[in-house]
């Protein structure tokens, strides 16, 4: 008996974006890729907008793909939730070509879409997610295996109709064991992200909050200064308009027990901040 399951990769989450998660774009062999991975600032009005997504097949065999577009939001657990279309939802204004295609091994192809509002867009943000789902080949020899994997990758599309304002409030930011928790309320018309970075220092070596260039050095990972135990980027999952969410960033576990200082440099809706926390492990 053959079982099938989806490998879902929501690239809009940043969920989604390789650039947001890694210093370099590293795509494992045997996978697929999309470029761009997100459209974050498309301006819409009465004129049509035309864009292109390029689908990359890094596999050693052809890939058959079908395309679909959906209206969406996020739930309280920060998961993407598909919604029925409305007269003002972006998915109803998008035309995509082609909707089915095959990409040969190690090649790529463009997929074009247009946004043509059927009415005057209401001010604020209009969202859609474009899913690329694998169609299993009829002569796929893996059909006899116990498990067959199929991919589904998505591109988030954020379109803005003016007037719109990016505005948010950071209600609380704290360290809970090895997790940074940001309580964010979006009070504007456009999604916001808790962008930024963290650095974990041994307490005795911490340069001090007044020396941000030393706290967050630009050295390569293998050239980091003594006392800097770890560093990374904050979770950039979007907080949508009229929602309040807790965005969690898991910190790496330290190789040595002891006292540490966790320094965080963030920007929310254009407002920069610097936080420090004590960590004992």
C-alpha positions as CSV (number, residue, x, y, z in Angstrom):
1,X,0.0,0.0,0.0
2,X,1.3,3.4,-0.9
3,X,1.1,6.4,1.4
4,X,1.6,10.0,0.3
5,X,2.3,13.1,2.3
6,X,3.2,16.7,1.5
7,X,6.5,18.4,2.4
8,X,5.1,21.9,3.0
9,X,7.5,24.9,2.8
10,X,5.9,28.3,3.3
11,X,8.6,30.6,2.0
12,X,6.7,33.7,3.0
13,X,7.4,32.9,6.7
14,X,10.6,33.7,6.6
15,X,8.6,31.7,6.9
16,X,10.0,31.4,4.7
17,X,12.8,33.1,3.2
18,X,16.3,31.6,2.8
19,X,17.8,35.2,3.0
20,X,16.1,35.7,6.4
21,X,17.3,32.4,7.9
22,X,20.8,32.0,6.6
23,X,23.9,34.1,5.8
24,X,24.1,32.5,2.4
25,X,21.4,31.0,0.2
26,X,21.9,27.3,0.7
27,X,19.4,25.0,-1.1
28,X,19.9,21.2,-0.3
29,X,20.3,18.9,-3.3
30,X,17.2,17.1,-4.5
31,X,14.9,20.1,-3.8
32,X,13.2,22.9,-5.6
33,X,13.4,26.6,-5.4
34,X,11.5,29.8,-6.2
35,X,12.8,33.3,-7.0
36,X,11.7,35.7,-5.6
37,X,10.5,33.9,-2.6
38,X,8.1,36.7,-1.6
39,X,6.6,39.8,-3.0
40,X,6.3,42.2,-0.1
41,X,5.6,45.7,-1.4
42,X,3.5,45.6,-4.6
43,X,1.4,48.8,-5.0
44,X,-2.0,48.3,-6.6
45,X,-4.6,50.7,-7.9
46,X,-6.4,51.1,-11.2
47,X,-3.5,49.9,-13.4
48,X,-2.5,46.3,-13.8
49,X,0.7,44.9,-12.2
50,X,2.8,42.2,-13.9
51,X,5.4,40.1,-12.1
52,X,7.4,36.9,-12.7
53,X,8.2,33.9,-10.4
54,X,11.0,31.6,-11.5
55,X,10.7,27.9,-10.5
56,X,14.0,25.9,-10.1
57,X,14.2,22.2,-10.3
58,X,17.4,20.9,-8.6
59,X,16.4,17.3,-8.8
60,X,17.8,14.7,-11.2
61,X,14.4,14.0,-12.8
62,X,11.7,16.1,-14.3
63,X,9.1,17.7,-12.0
64,X,5.5,18.2,-12.9
65,X,3.8,21.1,-11.0
66,X,0.4,22.6,-10.6
67,X,-0.2,26.1,-9.4
68,X,-3.0,27.5,-7.2
69,X,-3.6,30.9,-5.5
70,X,-5.5,31.5,-2.3
71,X,-6.6,34.1,0.2
72,X,-5.0,33.6,3.6
73,X,-4.4,34.9,7.1
74,X,-2.6,33.5,10.2
75,X,-4.1,31.8,13.3
76,X,-3.2,32.4,16.9
77,X,-0.5,29.7,16.6
78,X,1.3,31.6,13.8
79,X,0.2,29.1,11.1
80,X,-1.0,30.0,7.7
81,X,-4.8,29.6,7.4
82,X,-6.4,29.6,4.0
83,X,-9.6,31.7,3.7
84,X,-12.5,31.7,1.2
85,X,-12.1,34.4,-1.5
86,X,-13.9,37.7,-1.2
87,X,-14.5,40.6,-3.6
88,X,-11.6,42.4,-2.1
89,X,-9.1,39.5,-1.7
90,X,-6.0,39.6,-3.9
91,X,-6.4,36.0,-5.2
92,X,-9.5,37.1,-7.1
93,X,-7.6,39.7,-9.0
94,X,-4.6,37.5,-10.0
95,X,-4.2,35.7,-13.3
96,X,-1.3,33.1,-13.4
97,X,0.2,31.5,-16.5
98,X,0.8,28.6,-16.8
99,X,-1.2,26.7,-14.1
100,X,0.5,23.3,-15.0
101,X,4.0,22.8,-16.3
102,X,7.0,20.4,-16.3
103,X,10.5,21.5,-15.5
104,X,13.4,19.3,-16.8
105,X,16.2,18.2,-14.4
106,X,18.5,21.0,-13.3
107,X,16.5,23.6,-15.2
108,X,14.1,26.4,-14.4
109,X,11.1,28.2,-16.0
110,X,9.3,31.5,-15.5
111,X,5.7,31.7,-14.3
112,X,4.0,35.0,-14.9
113,X,1.2,36.6,-13.0
114,X,-0.9,39.7,-13.4
115,X,-2.9,41.7,-10.8
116,X,-5.9,43.4,-12.3
117,X,-8.3,44.7,-9.6
118,X,-12.0,44.3,-10.7
119,X,-12.9,47.2,-8.4
120,X,-11.3,50.0,-6.5
121,X,-9.1,48.3,-3.9
122,X,-9.9,49.2,-0.3
123,X,-7.0,51.0,1.4
124,X,-4.6,48.7,3.2
125,X,-3.0,45.3,2.6
126,X,-4.3,42.6,0.2
127,X,-2.7,39.2,0.4
128,X,-2.4,36.0,-1.6
129,X,-0.3,32.9,-1.5
130,X,0.7,31.1,-4.7
131,X,1.2,27.4,-4.1
132,X,3.3,25.2,-6.4
133,X,2.4,21.5,-5.8
134,X,4.1,18.5,-7.3
135,X,2.1,16.2,-9.5
136,X,3.4,12.6,-9.2
137,X,4.5,11.2,-12.5
138,X,2.3,8.3,-13.8
139,X,5.4,6.1,-14.4
140,X,7.1,7.1,-11.1
141,X,8.9,4.0,-9.9
142,X,8.7,5.3,-6.3
143,X,5.0,4.5,-6.4
144,X,5.9,1.0,-5.1
145,X,7.7,2.5,-2.1
146,X,6.0,2.6,1.3
147,X,6.2,6.4,1.5
148,X,6.2,8.9,-1.4
149,X,7.0,12.5,-0.7
150,X,5.5,15.4,-2.6
151,X,6.5,19.0,-2.2
152,X,4.3,22.1,-1.9
153,X,6.1,25.4,-1.8
154,X,4.5,28.8,-1.6
155,X,5.2,32.4,-2.5
156,X,3.6,35.1,-0.4
157,X,2.2,38.1,-2.3
158,X,1.5,41.3,-0.3
159,X,-0.2,44.1,-2.3
160,X,-0.8,47.6,-0.8
161,X,-3.5,50.1,-1.7
162,X,-2.8,53.6,-0.5
163,X,-3.4,55.2,1.9
164,X,-1.8,52.7,4.2
165,X,0.3,52.9,7.3
166,X,2.9,50.5,8.9
167,X,2.4,50.8,12.7
168,X,2.9,48.3,15.6
169,X,3.3,48.2,19.3
170,X,5.7,45.9,21.2
171,X,3.8,45.1,24.4
172,X,6.5,42.9,25.9
173,X,9.8,41.3,25.0
174,X,11.3,38.6,27.3
175,X,13.5,35.6,27.5
176,X,11.9,32.4,28.7
177,X,14.6,29.8,29.2
178,X,16.1,29.5,25.7
179,X,13.4,31.3,23.8
180,X,12.9,35.0,23.0
181,X,9.2,36.0,23.1
182,X,8.0,39.2,21.5
183,X,4.4,40.2,22.1
184,X,3.5,42.4,19.1
185,X,0.2,44.1,18.2
186,X,-0.2,45.4,14.6
187,X,-2.1,48.7,14.8
188,X,-1.6,49.7,11.2
189,X,-2.8,48.6,7.7
190,X,0.3,46.6,6.6
191,X,2.0,43.5,8.0
192,X,5.0,44.0,10.2
193,X,8.0,41.8,11.0
194,X,10.2,41.7,14.2
195,X,13.4,42.0,12.2
196,X,16.8,42.0,13.9
197,X,19.6,39.9,15.3
198,X,20.9,38.5,18.6
199,X,24.3,37.8,20.1
200,X,25.0,35.7,23.1
201,X,28.1,36.6,25.1
202,X,29.8,35.0,28.1
203,X,28.9,37.4,30.9
204,X,32.5,38.3,31.7
205,X,33.3,39.2,28.1
206,X,30.2,41.2,27.2
207,X,31.4,44.5,25.6
208,X,28.5,46.5,27.1
209,X,25.3,47.9,25.5
210,X,27.0,51.2,24.7
211,X,29.2,49.4,22.2
212,X,26.8,47.9,19.6
213,X,29.5,47.5,17.0
214,X,31.4,45.2,19.4
215,X,28.3,43.4,20.6
216,X,27.3,42.6,17.0
217,X,30.6,42.3,15.1
218,X,30.7,41.8,11.4
219,X,33.3,39.0,11.5
220,X,32.7,35.8,9.8
221,X,31.4,32.9,11.9
222,X,34.9,31.3,12.1
223,X,36.5,34.6,13.1
224,X,34.1,35.7,15.9
225,X,35.8,37.3,18.9
226,X,36.5,35.5,22.1
227,X,33.5,35.4,24.4
228,X,30.9,35.5,21.7
229,X,29.2,32.2,22.1
230,X,26.5,32.4,19.4
231,X,24.6,34.8,17.1
232,X,21.7,34.7,14.7
233,X,18.6,36.4,13.4
234,X,15.2,36.9,14.9
235,X,12.1,35.0,13.6
236,X,10.6,37.3,11.0
237,X,7.1,35.7,10.8
238,X,4.6,38.4,9.8
239,X,2.2,40.0,12.2
240,X,-0.9,40.9,10.1
241,X,-3.0,44.1,10.5
242,X,-5.5,44.0,13.4
243,X,-3.8,41.0,15.0
244,X,-1.7,40.5,18.2
245,X,0.8,37.7,18.1
246,X,3.7,36.3,20.1
247,X,6.7,35.7,17.9
248,X,9.2,33.2,19.3
249,X,12.9,32.9,18.4
250,X,14.6,29.7,19.7
251,X,18.2,30.3,20.9
252,X,20.9,27.7,20.4
253,X,22.0,25.8,23.5
254,X,25.4,26.8,24.8
255,X,28.3,24.3,24.6
256,X,29.4,25.3,28.2
257,X,27.3,25.9,31.3
258,X,27.7,29.3,32.8
259,X,26.3,32.9,32.8
260,X,25.6,34.6,29.5
261,X,24.3,38.0,28.2
262,X,21.8,37.8,25.4
263,X,21.8,41.1,23.4
264,X,19.1,41.7,20.9
265,X,19.0,44.5,18.3
266,X,15.6,44.7,16.6
267,X,13.5,47.0,14.4
268,X,9.7,46.9,14.5
269,X,7.7,49.2,12.1
270,X,10.8,51.3,11.6
271,X,11.6,51.8,15.4
272,X,15.1,50.4,16.4
273,X,15.7,49.0,19.9
274,X,18.4,47.3,21.9
275,X,17.6,44.8,24.7
276,X,19.8,42.6,27.0
277,X,18.9,39.6,29.0
278,X,20.8,37.4,31.5
279,X,20.9,33.7,30.6
280,X,22.2,31.0,33.0
281,X,22.7,27.5,31.6
